């Protein structure tokens, strides 16, 4: 029974093995698992894990996890930690157990920068980055997110850096663009549906998930992925980032929009399917938070990811229970925007004035002054409460 860790096909990592057939991989894994079930415990082999004692290869420590959100498509056999049943130590591929740290590596020097996910091996890697590395190994203790695999046809790019998969991001296609892709026979799905319970498609391209591995943060990868997203959809007037957006992702957006002011009117935080009533401009929201931090206390209590690089960018990973950043309605804008902000706000609204922000700052200031006077309070405004982010 082959179970030892190794590199088949001449010192290659799983990512370097071409023409992988997922059905064959699963059949091989299930045959191996069946043999382990039948063998006596005394005949079990052991698997070496750096920095700890060898792990006994017994059936009680093995699980089949669905590779895709569609559970019937394909499953991977994984080895879990006997001390922490929520931690995956290795995956069974090509008749061998592979450490997670080896699955994300490559010997192919041409793998560098952002590359579209296309092959079966890249689909496995996307699963590892999403569900195992982020979902189990590097997820913050305060991150309340439900993790599920991506769909089989999820549009995704993996960021390669120095022979390792360092990051990834996924997108949802605009409904009309999906129909064009189907016509060109580039896509076999009916469209980028908002979820499995509706026939609605997204009304704009949406960046759904983004993740940078901890060891690759503070290197600008988040900025590069956001720039790539904007470059891919240059013909679109509006681009979305799915709600809720983490504090770390908002920091990436702020740096990006300061460097690329021409994109300030295009990026919106959106809820599916992305109608104008379900959007708020990201640059405007950043300005509001800076000018009136007291109104943003709830969002500031969201988790700050290490080194200000993004963890979950938004709704991604099908996080039905994510901590939502409170949306600011027009009434808040009417009460709080200064005259100096009016020009900025109007430039960020869609053409036709569908969501124009109308204010009368002088009238509002007089009302506030009267309220303070009636309560015996000084007319001067108090300094706003500072935003406090969790470490």
C-alpha positions as CSV (number, residue, x, y, z in Angstrom):
1,X,0.0,0.0,0.0
2,X,1.6,3.3,-1.1
3,X,1.1,5.9,1.5
4,X,4.5,7.6,2.1
5,X,5.0,11.2,1.2
6,X,6.9,11.6,-2.1
7,X,7.2,13.3,-5.4
8,X,6.1,11.1,-8.3
9,X,7.0,11.8,-11.9
10,X,10.5,13.1,-11.2
11,X,10.6,15.6,-8.3
12,X,7.4,17.3,-9.3
13,X,4.8,18.8,-6.9
14,X,1.1,17.9,-7.5
15,X,0.7,21.3,-9.3
16,X,3.3,20.3,-11.9
17,X,1.6,17.0,-12.9
18,X,-0.3,17.5,-16.1
19,X,-3.5,15.9,-17.4
20,X,-5.0,15.2,-13.9
21,X,-8.4,13.5,-14.1
22,X,-10.4,14.2,-11.0
23,X,-12.5,11.1,-11.4
24,X,-9.4,8.9,-11.4
25,X,-8.0,10.7,-8.4
26,X,-11.1,10.1,-6.4
27,X,-11.4,6.5,-7.4
28,X,-7.7,5.9,-6.4
29,X,-8.4,7.7,-3.0
30,X,-11.5,5.6,-2.3
31,X,-9.7,2.4,-3.1
32,X,-6.9,3.3,-0.8
33,X,-9.3,4.3,2.0
34,X,-11.1,1.0,1.6
35,X,-7.8,-0.9,2.2
36,X,-7.1,1.2,5.3
37,X,-10.5,0.3,6.7
38,X,-9.9,-3.4,6.3
39,X,-6.3,-3.6,7.7
40,X,-5.6,-4.2,11.4
41,X,-4.5,-1.2,13.4
42,X,-1.2,-2.9,14.1
43,X,-0.4,-2.8,10.4
44,X,-1.0,0.9,10.0
45,X,1.8,3.1,8.5
46,X,2.9,6.5,9.8
47,X,3.2,9.8,8.1
48,X,5.9,12.3,8.9
49,X,4.9,15.9,9.7
50,X,7.7,18.4,10.4
51,X,7.9,19.6,13.9
52,X,5.7,16.9,15.5
53,X,5.5,13.2,16.1
54,X,4.6,10.9,13.2
55,X,0.9,10.6,12.5
56,X,-0.7,7.1,12.3
57,X,-2.4,6.5,9.0
58,X,-5.7,5.1,10.3
59,X,-9.2,5.4,8.9
60,X,-10.5,7.4,11.9
61,X,-8.2,10.3,10.9
62,X,-9.3,10.4,7.3
63,X,-12.1,12.3,5.7
64,X,-13.5,12.9,2.2
65,X,-14.1,16.7,1.6
66,X,-16.0,18.0,-1.5
67,X,-13.8,19.8,-3.9
68,X,-16.6,21.9,-5.3
69,X,-19.7,23.4,-3.8
70,X,-21.6,20.8,-5.8
71,X,-20.9,18.0,-3.4
72,X,-21.6,15.2,-5.9
73,X,-18.9,16.3,-8.3
74,X,-15.6,15.2,-6.7
75,X,-14.1,14.6,-3.2
76,X,-10.6,14.7,-1.8
77,X,-9.3,12.3,0.9
78,X,-7.6,14.3,3.7
79,X,-5.7,13.4,6.8
80,X,-6.8,15.3,9.9
81,X,-5.0,16.2,13.1
82,X,-5.7,13.7,15.9
83,X,-5.5,16.7,18.4
84,X,-7.6,19.1,16.4
85,X,-10.2,17.5,14.1
86,X,-10.7,20.8,12.3
87,X,-7.1,20.9,11.0
88,X,-6.1,19.1,7.8
89,X,-2.5,17.9,7.7
90,X,-2.2,16.4,4.3
91,X,-4.1,15.4,1.1
92,X,-3.9,12.0,-0.7
93,X,-2.9,12.6,-4.3
94,X,-1.2,10.4,-6.9
95,X,-0.9,7.5,-4.5
96,X,0.9,9.6,-1.9
97,X,0.1,11.8,1.1
98,X,1.1,15.4,0.5
99,X,1.7,18.1,3.1
100,X,-0.4,21.2,2.6
101,X,2.8,23.3,2.3
102,X,4.0,21.1,-0.7
103,X,0.6,21.3,-2.5
104,X,1.0,25.0,-2.9
105,X,4.4,24.8,-4.4
106,X,5.6,24.5,-8.0
107,X,8.9,23.7,-9.9
108,X,7.6,25.5,-13.0
109,X,9.4,28.9,-13.4
110,X,6.7,30.1,-15.8
111,X,4.2,30.2,-12.9
112,X,4.7,33.8,-11.7
113,X,2.2,36.5,-11.1
114,X,-1.6,36.3,-11.6
115,X,-2.7,33.3,-13.6
116,X,-6.3,32.2,-14.5
117,X,-7.5,29.0,-12.8
118,X,-8.1,26.5,-15.6
119,X,-6.8,23.0,-14.9
120,X,-8.0,20.4,-12.4
121,X,-4.7,20.8,-10.4
122,X,-5.4,24.5,-10.1
123,X,-9.0,23.8,-8.9
124,X,-7.5,21.6,-6.2
125,X,-5.1,24.3,-5.3
126,X,-7.9,26.9,-5.1
127,X,-9.7,24.6,-2.7
128,X,-6.6,24.3,-0.5
129,X,-6.0,28.0,-0.4
130,X,-9.7,28.8,0.3
131,X,-11.0,26.0,2.6
132,X,-7.8,24.7,4.2
133,X,-5.2,27.5,4.5
134,X,-7.7,30.3,5.0
135,X,-10.6,28.3,6.4
136,X,-8.6,26.3,8.9
137,X,-5.0,27.4,9.3
138,X,-4.9,31.2,9.0
139,X,-8.5,32.3,9.8
140,X,-8.6,34.9,12.6
141,X,-10.2,33.8,15.9
142,X,-12.8,36.6,15.6
143,X,-13.7,36.0,11.9
144,X,-17.3,34.7,11.9
145,X,-17.4,33.2,8.4
146,X,-19.0,30.0,7.1
147,X,-16.5,28.3,4.6
148,X,-17.6,26.3,1.6
149,X,-15.8,25.3,-1.6
150,X,-16.2,27.4,-4.7
151,X,-18.3,26.3,-7.6
152,X,-16.9,24.1,-10.3
153,X,-16.8,27.0,-12.8
154,X,-15.9,29.8,-10.4
155,X,-13.8,32.5,-12.2
156,X,-10.6,32.8,-10.2
157,X,-7.0,33.8,-10.5
158,X,-4.1,32.5,-8.4
159,X,-1.1,34.8,-7.5
160,X,2.2,32.9,-7.9
161,X,5.3,34.3,-6.1
162,X,8.7,32.7,-5.9
163,X,7.4,29.1,-6.6
164,X,4.4,29.3,-4.3
165,X,0.7,30.1,-4.5
166,X,0.6,33.3,-2.5
167,X,-2.9,34.6,-3.0
168,X,-6.1,34.4,-5.0
169,X,-9.2,36.3,-5.9
170,X,-12.5,35.2,-7.5
171,X,-15.1,37.2,-9.5
172,X,-18.7,37.0,-10.4
173,X,-19.5,37.9,-14.0
174,X,-22.1,40.4,-15.1
175,X,-25.2,38.8,-16.4
176,X,-25.0,40.3,-19.9
177,X,-21.3,39.3,-20.2
178,X,-22.2,35.8,-19.2
179,X,-24.7,35.5,-22.0
180,X,-22.0,36.8,-24.5
181,X,-19.5,34.2,-23.2
182,X,-22.1,31.4,-23.6
183,X,-22.7,32.6,-27.2
184,X,-18.9,32.3,-27.8
185,X,-19.0,28.9,-26.2
186,X,-16.5,30.0,-23.6
187,X,-18.8,29.2,-20.7
188,X,-21.2,26.3,-20.2
189,X,-23.1,27.7,-17.2
190,X,-26.4,29.7,-17.6
191,X,-24.7,32.7,-15.8
192,X,-23.1,33.9,-12.6
193,X,-26.1,33.4,-10.4
194,X,-26.2,35.3,-7.1
195,X,-26.9,32.0,-5.2
196,X,-28.3,28.6,-5.7
197,X,-31.8,29.7,-4.6
198,X,-32.5,32.3,-7.3
199,X,-32.3,32.8,-11.1
200,X,-31.0,36.4,-10.7
201,X,-27.6,37.2,-12.2
202,X,-25.2,40.0,-11.1
203,X,-25.8,43.4,-12.7
204,X,-22.1,44.3,-12.7
205,X,-18.8,42.4,-12.4
206,X,-18.1,41.7,-8.7
207,X,-14.9,40.8,-6.9
208,X,-16.3,38.1,-4.6
209,X,-13.3,36.8,-2.6
210,X,-9.7,37.7,-2.0
211,X,-7.1,36.2,0.2
212,X,-3.3,36.7,0.8
213,X,-1.4,34.1,2.7
214,X,0.1,35.4,5.9
215,X,3.7,34.9,4.9
216,X,3.1,37.0,1.7
217,X,1.5,40.0,3.3
218,X,2.9,43.5,3.2
219,X,4.2,43.0,-0.3
220,X,1.4,44.7,-2.2
221,X,-0.3,41.6,-3.6
222,X,-3.7,42.9,-2.6
223,X,-3.2,46.1,-4.5
224,X,-2.0,44.2,-7.6
225,X,-5.0,41.9,-7.5
226,X,-7.4,44.8,-7.2
227,X,-5.7,46.6,-10.0
228,X,-5.9,43.5,-12.2
229,X,-9.6,43.2,-11.4
230,X,-10.2,46.8,-12.6
231,X,-8.0,46.3,-15.7
232,X,-9.9,43.2,-16.7
233,X,-13.2,45.1,-16.8
234,X,-12.0,48.5,-18.2
235,X,-15.1,48.8,-20.3
236,X,-17.4,48.7,-17.3
237,X,-18.7,51.9,-15.6
238,X,-19.2,50.2,-12.3
239,X,-17.4,47.4,-10.5
240,X,-18.5,45.7,-7.3
241,X,-16.9,44.2,-4.2
242,X,-19.3,41.9,-2.5
243,X,-20.7,42.9,0.9
244,X,-19.6,42.6,3.7
245,X,-16.1,44.0,3.2
246,X,-13.5,43.4,5.9
247,X,-11.5,46.2,7.5
248,X,-8.3,44.9,5.9
249,X,-9.9,44.9,2.5
250,X,-11.1,48.5,3.0
251,X,-7.6,49.5,3.8
252,X,-6.4,47.9,0.5
253,X,-9.2,49.8,-1.3
254,X,-8.2,53.1,0.2
255,X,-4.6,52.7,-0.8
256,X,-5.5,51.6,-4.2
257,X,-8.0,54.5,-4.8
258,X,-5.4,57.0,-3.5
259,X,-3.0,55.7,-6.1
260,X,-5.6,55.4,-8.8
261,X,-8.1,58.3,-8.3
262,X,-9.6,57.6,-11.8
263,X,-11.1,54.4,-10.2
264,X,-12.9,56.2,-7.3
265,X,-16.2,56.5,-9.1
266,X,-16.2,52.8,-10.3
267,X,-15.8,50.7,-7.1
268,X,-18.9,49.9,-5.1
269,X,-19.7,47.8,-2.1
270,X,-22.7,45.7,-3.3
271,X,-25.2,43.2,-2.2
272,X,-26.4,40.8,-4.8
273,X,-27.6,41.2,-7.5
274,X,-26.1,44.7,-7.4
275,X,-28.9,47.1,-8.2
276,X,-28.3,50.8,-7.5
277,X,-30.3,50.5,-4.3
278,X,-27.9,47.8,-3.2
279,X,-24.6,49.8,-3.7
280,X,-22.6,52.3,-1.8
281,X,-19.5,53.9,-3.3
282,X,-16.4,52.7,-1.5
283,X,-14.4,55.9,-1.8
284,X,-17.4,58.0,-0.5
285,X,-17.7,55.6,2.4
286,X,-14.0,55.9,3.2
287,X,-14.4,59.7,3.3
288,X,-17.4,59.5,5.5
289,X,-15.6,57.3,8.0
290,X,-12.6,59.6,8.1
291,X,-14.8,62.7,8.6
292,X,-17.3,61.2,10.9
293,X,-15.7,58.2,12.7
294,X,-18.4,58.1,15.3
295,X,-20.9,56.9,12.7
296,X,-18.6,54.0,11.9
297,X,-18.0,52.5,15.3
298,X,-19.7,49.2,14.4
299,X,-17.6,48.6,11.3
300,X,-14.5,49.6,13.1
301,X,-15.0,46.7,15.5
302,X,-14.6,44.2,12.7
303,X,-11.5,42.1,12.6
304,X,-8.3,43.7,11.3
305,X,-6.3,41.2,9.4
306,X,-2.5,41.0,10.1
307,X,-0.4,43.5,8.1
308,X,-3.5,45.2,6.6
309,X,-3.7,42.6,3.9
310,X,-7.1,41.2,3.0
311,X,-8.6,38.0,4.4
312,X,-12.2,37.5,3.2
313,X,-12.9,40.5,0.9
314,X,-16.6,40.2,1.2
315,X,-19.5,37.8,0.8
316,X,-17.0,35.3,-0.5
317,X,-16.6,31.8,0.8
318,X,-20.4,31.9,0.9
319,X,-20.2,33.5,4.3
320,X,-23.9,33.7,5.2
321,X,-23.0,34.8,8.8
322,X,-20.4,37.5,8.1
323,X,-20.3,40.6,10.3
324,X,-21.8,43.2,8.0
325,X,-20.5,46.7,7.7
326,X,-23.4,49.0,8.3
327,X,-24.6,50.8,5.2
328,X,-25.0,54.5,5.3
329,X,-28.3,55.7,3.9
330,X,-29.0,59.0,2.2
331,X,-30.4,60.4,5.4
332,X,-27.0,60.1,7.2
333,X,-25.3,61.7,4.2
334,X,-27.9,64.6,4.3
335,X,-27.2,65.2,7.9
336,X,-23.5,64.8,8.0
337,X,-21.8,65.8,4.7
338,X,-20.1,69.2,4.7
339,X,-20.4,71.5,1.8
340,X,-16.7,70.8,0.9
341,X,-17.7,67.1,0.4
342,X,-20.7,67.8,-1.9
343,X,-18.6,68.0,-5.1
344,X,-16.8,64.7,-4.2
345,X,-20.1,63.0,-3.4
346,X,-21.9,64.1,-6.6
347,X,-19.0,62.9,-8.8
348,X,-19.4,59.4,-7.3
349,X,-23.1,59.0,-8.2
350,X,-24.4,57.2,-11.3
351,X,-25.3,59.2,-14.3
352,X,-28.8,60.5,-14.4
353,X,-28.8,61.5,-10.7
354,X,-30.4,58.2,-9.6
355,X,-28.9,58.6,-6.1
356,X,-27.9,62.2,-5.9
357,X,-27.2,63.4,-2.4
358,X,-29.0,66.7,-1.7
359,X,-28.2,68.6,1.4
360,X,-28.7,71.9,3.2
361,X,-25.8,72.1,5.6
362,X,-26.5,75.6,6.8
363,X,-30.1,74.7,7.8
364,X,-28.9,71.6,9.6
365,X,-26.2,73.5,11.5
366,X,-28.8,76.0,12.6
367,X,-31.1,73.2,13.8
368,X,-28.3,71.6,15.7
369,X,-27.3,74.9,17.3
370,X,-30.9,75.5,18.5
371,X,-31.0,72.0,20.0
372,X,-27.8,72.6,21.9
373,X,-29.0,76.0,23.1
374,X,-32.3,74.6,24.3
375,X,-30.4,72.0,26.3
376,X,-27.9,74.5,27.8
377,X,-25.0,73.0,25.9
378,X,-22.2,75.0,24.2
379,X,-22.7,75.8,20.6
380,X,-19.3,74.3,19.6
381,X,-19.3,70.8,18.2
382,X,-17.5,68.2,20.3
383,X,-14.6,66.3,18.8
384,X,-15.8,63.0,17.2
385,X,-15.1,59.8,18.9
386,X,-12.1,58.0,17.4
387,X,-12.5,54.8,15.5
388,X,-11.1,51.8,17.4
389,X,-10.1,48.7,15.5
390,X,-9.6,45.3,17.1
391,X,-6.0,44.2,17.0
